[in-house]
Amino acid sequence: MDNLYKVSQIIKNSKYLTVFTGAGISKESGIPVFRGNEGVYSKYDPGMLELRTYKKNPHEAWKAVKAIFYDFLQDARPNAAHNILARWEKKGIVKCVITQNIDNLHKDAGSINVVEYHGTKDSFICLNCGKSFKLEEVGISEEYPVCRSCEGLLKPDFIFFGEAIPELAAQISYDEAKRSDVHIVIGTTGDVQPASYIPHYAKKAGATIIEINPEESKFTNSITDIYIKMGASKALEEIDTLLHTFQL
């Protein structure tokens, strides 16, 4: 409780608070984690998630992409953690959420200033003509999606293995981190590069790093200032309650 109170005071006095989220925040919405011995990736050939494989053998690759990123995610809804961050943004507390997740749950909860560092499952791009489509325009079926304009192969607009992070998303993420005086890291192991550099940019800029995670990460004993060993929803609910006592 002492750390939660301390965090609530830091948040109350923050000038530019940003949030960096990983798979842990979405796990509470029923989305399984992707990495690790029990992760979704362990059940599929990682080669099916490479861009070159998707282009060369879209029929087989699409089976894996559909199973991992659409069958698992289609029924997920924002949880308390997503909702609290969205409310904090409306109150002016949170300035930006930078997420590694492609599930769109931050936006579904009502967050506006969201940087989807790895892209989103909710749109597609044609690898031939470059035209973009919303998920509802494409639909999900057993057959790989094709462009209605040129019949080229459509790719979900998130990062496949072998793809670079979009320059704009990367630059905005780094700029937002550097502007931060408080940076909250939620539910990420710190294993995925270059995303894991983002909290380091905030730290180098002088931000206080608050980490919320039931398990220690690569950040915990390196750059974290205050570690909250809790799940995202429980921790944010308790912090939110403390903030209400300050009439924020």
Backbone torsions as a table, in degrees:
resi	resn	phi	psi	omega
1	MET	NA	-33.7	179.3
2	ASP	-60.0	-43.5	179.4
3	ASN	-66.8	-38.5	178.5
4	LEU	-63.6	-41.9	177.8
5	TYR	-64.1	-44.1	179.5
6	LYS	-60.2	-43.5	179.4
7	VAL	-63.3	-41.8	-180.0
8	SER	-61.8	-37.1	177.4
9	GLN	-66.8	-41.4	179.0
10	ILE	-63.4	-44.1	179.2
11	ILE	-63.6	-43.3	179.6
12	LYS	-56.8	-38.7	-175.4
13	ASN	-95.3	3.2	-177.3
14	SER	-68.5	151.3	176.5
15	LYS	-106.1	-35.7	179.8
16	TYR	-145.8	92.9	-176.0
17	LEU	-98.7	127.1	176.1
18	THR	-121.0	159.7	-176.3
19	VAL	-129.1	138.4	178.3
20	PHE	-122.5	118.6	-174.4
21	THR	-119.5	151.2	176.7
22	GLY	-129.0	-164.1	-172.3
23	ALA	-59.6	-27.7	-177.4
24	GLY	-59.4	-33.1	-179.0
25	ILE	-71.8	-28.9	-179.3
26	SER	-89.6	-16.3	177.9
27	LYS	-57.4	-34.2	-179.1
28	GLU	-73.8	-7.3	172.9
29	SER	-96.8	8.7	178.2
30	GLY	91.2	5.8	178.8
31	ILE	-86.5	122.4	-179.8
32	PRO	-69.9	152.0	175.6
33	VAL	-71.0	154.5	-175.5
34	PHE	-91.5	-35.3	-174.5
35	ARG	-101.8	167.1	-180.0
36	GLY	98.3	173.5	-175.8
37	ASN	-61.7	-32.1	-179.1
38	GLU	-102.5	5.6	-177.3
39	GLY	-71.5	160.7	-178.5
40	VAL	-59.6	-38.0	-177.2
41	TYR	-60.6	-27.1	-178.0
42	SER	-67.9	-15.9	-177.3
43	LYS	-96.1	-3.5	-177.0
44	TYR	-133.8	156.4	176.3
45	ASP	-71.5	114.9	-179.2
46	PRO	-56.9	-25.7	179.2
47	GLY	-61.3	-25.1	178.9
48	MET	-70.2	-13.8	-178.3
49	LEU	-103.4	12.4	175.9
50	GLU	-89.5	144.2	-177.2
51	LEU	-60.7	-41.8	-177.3
52	ARG	-65.4	-34.5	177.6
53	THR	-69.5	-40.6	179.6
54	TYR	-61.1	-39.6	179.1
55	LYS	-71.2	-39.9	-174.5
56	LYS	-78.7	-38.4	-175.7
57	ASN	-135.7	66.1	-173.6
58	PRO	-62.8	-30.6	-178.0
59	HIS	-62.4	-48.9	-179.7
60	GLU	-73.6	-41.5	-179.0
61	ALA	-63.3	-38.8	-178.8
62	TRP	-62.1	-32.4	178.5
63	LYS	-58.8	-44.0	179.7
64	ALA	-70.5	-44.2	179.9
65	VAL	-60.1	-45.9	-179.9
66	LYS	-61.9	-46.2	-178.2
67	ALA	-63.1	-46.2	-174.7
68	ILE	-74.8	-46.5	-168.3
69	PHE	-103.4	-9.8	179.3
70	TYR	-121.4	-47.5	178.4
71	ASP	-62.5	-39.4	-179.1
72	PHE	-76.1	-30.8	-170.2
73	LEU	-100.3	-14.2	-167.1
74	GLN	-62.2	-30.2	-176.9
75	ASP	-100.2	3.2	-176.9
76	ALA	-70.7	141.3	178.1
77	ARG	-127.7	153.9	178.7
78	PRO	-57.2	143.8	176.2
79	ASN	-103.9	-174.3	-175.5
80	ALA	-58.2	-36.6	-179.2
81	ALA	-64.0	-46.7	176.9
82	HIS	-58.9	-45.1	-175.9
83	ASN	-65.2	-39.3	179.5
84	ILE	-66.5	-42.7	178.6
85	LEU	-62.5	-37.6	177.5
86	ALA	-65.1	-40.9	178.3
87	ARG	-66.0	-40.0	178.7
88	TRP	-63.7	-35.0	177.4
89	GLU	-64.8	-43.8	179.7
90	LYS	-61.8	-30.6	179.1
91	LYS	-83.3	-5.8	179.6
92	GLY	88.3	6.4	-179.4
93	ILE	-76.9	-52.6	179.3
94	VAL	-89.8	126.8	179.3
95	LYS	-92.1	-32.8	-177.2
96	CYS	-159.3	140.9	170.5
97	VAL	-110.7	123.6	174.6
98	ILE	-106.9	119.7	-176.2
99	THR	-122.4	143.0	172.3
100	GLN	-84.4	-13.5	-173.1
101	ASN	-80.1	146.9	-179.4
102	ILE	-106.4	9.4	-170.3
103	ASP	-82.6	-8.5	177.4
104	ASN	70.2	10.8	-173.6
105	LEU	-69.3	-30.3	176.7
106	HIS	-63.1	-44.8	179.2
107	LYS	-69.4	-37.4	176.8
108	ASP	-61.0	-32.3	179.4
109	ALA	-76.8	-16.4	178.5
110	GLY	115.4	0.3	175.1
111	SER	-67.5	138.1	-176.8
112	ILE	-103.1	-50.6	-176.7
113	ASN	-87.5	79.9	-177.5
114	VAL	-119.0	129.1	173.0
115	VAL	-103.5	114.4	179.3
116	GLU	-91.5	90.3	-170.1
117	TYR	-59.3	-37.6	-179.7
118	HIS	-100.9	9.3	179.8
119	GLY	92.3	-164.9	-176.6
120	THR	-142.6	148.7	176.5
121	LYS	-78.3	-9.5	-170.7
122	ASP	-90.6	11.5	173.1
123	SER	-148.5	161.5	-179.0
124	PHE	-131.3	155.4	177.1
125	ILE	-131.6	139.7	179.9
126	CYS	-78.8	126.2	179.9
127	LEU	-75.7	-7.6	179.2
128	ASN	-99.1	-56.3	-175.2
129	CYS	-104.3	-10.7	177.0
130	GLY	84.0	3.0	-179.1
131	LYS	-71.7	144.2	-179.1
132	SER	-103.5	149.4	178.7
133	PHE	-138.4	146.1	173.3
134	LYS	-78.6	155.8	-179.0
135	LEU	-54.3	-43.4	-177.5
136	GLU	-66.7	-23.6	176.8
137	GLU	-76.1	-28.6	-175.5
138	VAL	-89.8	-48.2	-174.5
139	GLY	75.9	157.7	-179.5
140	ILE	-116.7	124.5	178.1
141	SER	-138.7	-177.1	179.8
142	GLU	-70.9	-23.0	-179.9
143	GLU	-89.2	143.3	179.3
144	TYR	-64.5	146.5	-173.7
145	PRO	-77.3	144.1	177.6
146	VAL	-126.7	156.7	-177.8
147	CYS	-72.4	131.6	179.3
148	ARG	-75.2	-13.6	179.8
149	SER	-89.6	-45.9	-174.2
150	CYS	-125.5	-2.0	-178.4
151	GLU	66.4	19.4	173.6
152	GLY	-75.0	169.0	-179.7
153	LEU	-73.7	129.4	174.9
154	LEU	-92.8	138.5	177.1
155	LYS	-118.5	134.4	172.4
156	PRO	-53.2	141.3	-172.6
157	ASP	-84.0	51.2	170.6
158	PHE	-131.1	167.0	-171.7
159	ILE	-74.9	122.8	171.2
160	PHE	-90.2	162.3	172.8
161	PHE	-59.6	134.5	-179.1
162	GLY	94.7	-1.4	177.7
163	GLU	-105.1	149.1	175.8
164	ALA	-85.1	153.9	173.8
165	ILE	-66.1	133.8	177.0
166	PRO	-54.0	134.3	-173.9
167	GLU	-58.6	-41.5	-177.4
168	LEU	-65.8	-45.5	179.7
169	ALA	-62.0	-41.6	179.6
170	ALA	-63.9	-46.3	-176.1
171	GLN	-65.9	-42.1	178.6
172	ILE	-63.5	-42.0	179.9
173	SER	-60.1	-46.8	-178.7
174	TYR	-67.1	-39.8	179.6
175	ASP	-64.4	-42.8	179.5
176	GLU	-64.4	-41.2	178.6
177	ALA	-61.8	-42.0	-178.3
178	LYS	-68.4	-23.7	178.7
179	ARG	-81.4	-13.1	-170.0
180	SER	-73.1	140.6	165.7
181	ASP	-103.9	-18.1	172.5
182	VAL	-136.8	133.1	-177.5
183	HIS	-132.4	115.2	-178.8
184	ILE	-99.6	123.0	-179.8
185	VAL	-104.4	121.8	-173.8
186	ILE	-126.1	121.2	167.4
187	GLY	64.2	41.6	177.3
188	THR	-135.2	143.5	-177.7
189	THR	-80.1	-22.9	-175.2
190	GLY	82.8	12.4	-177.4
191	ASP	-84.6	-23.7	-171.0
192	VAL	-92.4	118.4	176.7
193	GLN	-104.1	147.7	6.6
194	PRO	-88.6	4.4	-178.5
195	ALA	-55.7	-36.7	-176.1
196	SER	-65.5	-11.9	177.2
197	TYR	-72.6	-23.5	-171.3
198	ILE	-57.6	-52.4	177.7
199	PRO	-60.4	-28.3	178.1
200	HIS	-67.7	-36.5	174.8
201	TYR	-61.3	-42.2	178.9
202	ALA	-63.6	-43.6	-179.4
203	LYS	-61.9	-44.5	-179.6
204	LYS	-64.4	-26.7	178.6
205	ALA	-82.7	-1.6	176.6
206	GLY	99.1	8.4	-178.5
207	ALA	-71.9	149.0	169.2
208	THR	-79.8	125.2	-177.5
209	ILE	-98.5	117.3	176.8
210	ILE	-108.6	124.8	-179.2
211	GLU	-114.5	130.1	176.0
212	ILE	-117.6	115.5	-175.5
213	ASN	-168.6	130.9	178.3
214	PRO	-67.0	-19.6	177.5
215	GLU	-125.1	146.9	178.5
216	GLU	-64.0	149.3	-179.2
217	SER	-121.0	-174.8	176.1
218	LYS	-70.3	-14.2	178.0
219	PHE	-84.7	-28.4	-166.4
220	THR	-54.3	-49.2	-175.7
221	ASN	-102.3	14.6	179.5
222	SER	-118.1	-57.4	-175.5
223	ILE	-121.3	-10.6	-177.6
224	THR	-68.4	132.8	176.1
225	ASP	-91.8	-41.7	178.1
226	ILE	-132.4	123.3	-178.0
227	TYR	-107.9	122.6	176.6
228	ILE	-105.9	107.6	-176.4
229	LYS	-85.0	74.5	-177.6
230	MET	-150.2	163.5	171.2
231	GLY	-70.2	160.1	-173.5
232	ALA	-61.5	-50.3	-175.1
233	SER	-63.0	-49.2	-178.7
234	LYS	-59.8	-46.1	-178.5
235	ALA	-63.4	-47.4	-177.6
236	LEU	-69.0	-33.5	176.1
237	GLU	-62.7	-43.0	-179.4
238	GLU	-69.5	-39.4	176.9
239	ILE	-65.7	-41.4	179.4
240	ASP	-61.1	-40.5	177.4
241	THR	-61.9	-42.2	178.5
242	LEU	-65.9	-38.4	178.4
243	LEU	-64.1	-36.1	178.7
244	HIS	-62.7	-31.0	178.2
245	THR	-67.9	-20.0	176.9
246	PHE	-94.8	4.2	177.6
247	GLN	60.2	44.1	175.5
248	LEU	-86.1	NA	NA
